[in-house]
Amino acid sequence: MTALLELRDVTKRFGGLVAVNGLSFTMTSGEIVGLLGPNGSGKTTALNMISGLLQPNGGAIDLLGESVGGLPANRIAHRGVARTFQLVRALPSLTVGENVLAALAFRRHPIWGEAAKPKIEELLGSVGLAGRADQPAAGLTYIDLKRMELARALAAEPLLLLLDEWLAGLNPTELRAGIDLILSLRDRGMTILLVEHVMDAVRALCDRCIVMNTGSRIAEGPTDEVLRHPEVVRAYLGDLHA
């Protein structure tokens, strides 16, 4: 079976800093995989290369067996990769529905105008924002901004969804709702690569995790096993707690 996503020895340098050092892993369709590690370990840089915001200095990135490493972000998006960001990137002067419309208008098979309205309502309903298309985006709460950003990502009809700390900053009730929402996406057949620091969410969502530290992969495997790995414990807590 062809992997949905495959990274082979992917490297990214910023001057003398090696942010990602020979990273390799694969994902198959329908998985939720956690990409973990302490701050500065290279996780977001890896997402940026997969999504085309950054070009790798070496290695290969394949989507369904075809090379996408080094392609611009719009071409990778049109091949089926969508993402959210650590800091929500809303268009605050627009309504919630117009934010989603902007995503629909620039996807591979664009929808615009009246034809887009049913799809906007469907997408907003799928993330818990039903009936709020006309609300100003600037008035949304933090969790609802995240929901709107997710609706925009889903508007691209992605094969692979990259979530960069999408659950960060939520209270316990919001976190439970966010976990349930991500699980519903998996139930619909979506494949998700999840960068996250909230370990309760990682355990609830991810059957398998990849852990990075200082740019390199240090562990990979079933979530509970990986989170007990001595090198992972050291990376997060330091030698005194290992």
Buried (B, 14 or more C-beta within 10 A) or exposed (E): EEBBBBBBEBBBBEEEEBBBBBBBBBBBBEBBBBBBBBEEBBBBBBBBBBBBBBEBBBBBBBBBEEEBBBBEBEEBBBBBBBBBBBEBEBBEEBBBBBBBBEBBBBBEEEBEEEEBEEBBBBBBBBBBBEEBBEBEBEEBEEBBBBBBBBBBBBBBBBBBBBBBBBBBBBEEEBBBBBBEBBBEBBEEEBBBBBBBBBEEBBBBBBEBBBBBBBBBBBBBEEBEEBBEBEEBBBBBEEEEEE
